[in-house]
Amino acid sequence: MNPTEPNGRSKESAIRVRGLVKHYGKTQAVRGIDLDIGVGEIYGLIGPDGAGKTSVFQILGGVMPETSSVETAMLGKPPREARNYTGYLTQTFSLYQDLTVRENLRYMGDLRLLSKHDIEERGMHYLRLFDMDRFTERLAGRLSGGMKQKLALACALIAEPRILLLDEPTTGVDPVSRREFWDTLASLSSEGMTIVVATPYLDEAERCTHLSLMFNGTIIRTGTPKELKSSLGLKRLEVRASDLGRAESVLQDEPAIEDVQRFGDRLDVMVRDSENGTVAARNALGKQNIAIGQIRTGDPTLENTFVSLLRDLEGDHHSPPFPRSREFQERSADAVAIGAEGVSKYFGDFAAVKGIDLTIRYGEIYGLLGANGAGKTTTIKMLCGLLEPTDGLIELAGERGRARSQFVRQRLGYMSQKFSLYDDLTIEENLDFFAGVYGVPRTEREKKKKWVMEFSGLQGQEKMLTGELPGGWKQRVAFGSAILHEPSVLFLDEPTSGVDPLARRAFWRMINELADRGVAVLVTTHYLEEAEQCNRLGFMVAGEVVAEGTPTSVKAAQSGHLISIVTDRPQAASNFLKSVMDPWRVSIFGDRLHVVIEEDGVRGVDGLKKLLADNGIEVYGASEETRSLEDVFIAVVEQRRGPGDRLEE
């Protein structure tokens, strides 16, 4: 083990940066940042799109030179001289789609001048670690998103680097694969590897030992996740009320309330003082005759912290009002917008979707969640008429069994998982194309195109090629394109993949506005904190919907308790507990373990303490915590597997 300071950081420096600057012509991407990263740390670099994170990664990886710096050292050497012991996983993975898994590993090993024996031995070691050893002969282009990420990481690790740079490595990866991915990083870190990671998912950032928040080329805050959350001086109130849209509007105007964010069945309200904030919320809602179900006090999340800090720096993303021109017809409360009765889809002998039933009403936001390969995208393609079901009946926009009719298509909006934009067209040309396809009247096109550009934060960039946009900005344009014609039914397949938290919030504000107007929204996402924004959820596993309900009811339906444990040796504790219980029940979060047990909280805490102490692992603290939606999702998925079964991807 490396000697450590009292705060848990290694005394030995792996990366030391002083006054790092990077300019692209007149654009200042990085403006004199400092970094100190110890050996064996998992260090998070987080920030909004365009903050300068990728430029820092490219400099540290020796891919491009800095404009200037006082010092930039990777284990004491300049980045270009340190490339032999630095692994770098970029946002756009450099896999060869027409090579097999084994051939990609062999190619990367040859580039690193490894022997054939080392390539084979190390390659198979990492494939077994990532549960991919049965896919050695599959073409990389035929792998799922999660498997591609795992293969890309194996390629980066085959040289056994001492420093590993990961730029948004889990974008598009399902929650099960993401947790496995991060458990692997924790294991590598415990062996002395230094890992620097950028991620737009703030639940992942909780797993880092330290974080630096970047904004506009500078570092504005550094600390442990716990230090950053406590630095706000805020408390979070979970408010459940009868009319969330109106309640959100009312509370935003209250002086005692710092911030309000709407979720599927609650509001998150940030206040300086929980007691005064609770009184202010009750009084304000009571005056408007809005019934309050419950107000519960908790600590802010890391995403609350991130959003609050960025709002102080650049303000909130307030889009102009959408230029509406269409009046929706009045519908009964039980009118079905999207329905499925016994719908199945077979590809040969393979059942991708197995007899699912769904009912989604106008004005509802429904989240369809599942691991890669669960059948979500196939289901969406059938529901919106792009794919004929093998069996069953589809109902869409009031039409039964006629999902391909012209009437239905005019009322349908679809944002696909693979961006529905043409990279070789400009942004303006894409918007003109989709406005024409959707039949938007020419008299409305200019004001709607202007709204998309303002919503996307790309005013004045209409002539830019869409292929030159970073992923987060491309998603914003794709979303705007999908609603130009004011659909009454909207399908969003991973709409915020790779989008930073502040922009993601603007997305959901607009999605809620559409739902309030009566639009039915079906959305998929791999970011389960975001899934809390949905009114109802359906969990898909192996082609079946296995759980359904509101975010709160789905969590309440699960047995067991989540115990957070702080020990002197988290990795050793994790390895041991995984050997005596189901491995999915144990995961490392920074300096803590999360363990799911079936016993009640007090007995479970005592039992875990004794179990670890009997095996020479000291426990500094243990307590029960509220289970997240991700914890519940993983439990649902894993419990559907038979003994020794593995989910195919």
Buried (B, 14 or more C-beta within 10 A) or exposed (E): EEEBEEEEBBEBBBBBBBBBBBBEEEEBBBBBBBBBBBBBBBBBBBBBBBBBBBBBBBBBBBBEBBBEBEEBBBBEBBBBBBBEBBBBBBBEBEBEEEBBBBBBBBBBBEEBEBEEEBBBEBBBBBBEBBBBBEBBEBBBEEBBBBBBBBBBBBBBBBBBBBBBBBBBBBBBBBBBBBBBBBBBBBBBBBEBBBBBBBBBBBBBBBBBBBBBBBBBBBBBBBBBBBEBBBBBEBBBBBBBBEBBEBBBEBBEEBEBBBBBBBBBBBBBBBBEEBEEBBEBBEEBBEEEEBEBEEBEEEEBBBBBBBBBBBBEEEEEBEBEEBBEEEEBEEBEEEBBBBBBBEBBBBEEEEBBBBBBEBBBBBBBBBBBBBBBBBBBBBBBBBBBBBBEBBEBEBBBBBBEEBBBBEEBBEBBBBBBBEBBBBEEBBBBBBBBBBBEEBEBEEEBBEEBBBBBBBBBBBEEBBEBBBEEBEBBBBBBBBBBBBBBBBBBBBBBBBBBBBBBBBBBBBBBBBBBBBBEBBBBBBBBBBBBBBBBBBBBBBBBBBBBBBBBBBBBEBBEEBEBBBBBBBBEBBBBBBBBBBEEBEBBBBBBBBBBBBBBBEBEBEEBBEEBBEBBEEEEBEBEEBEBEEBBBBBBBBBBBBEBBEEEEEBEB
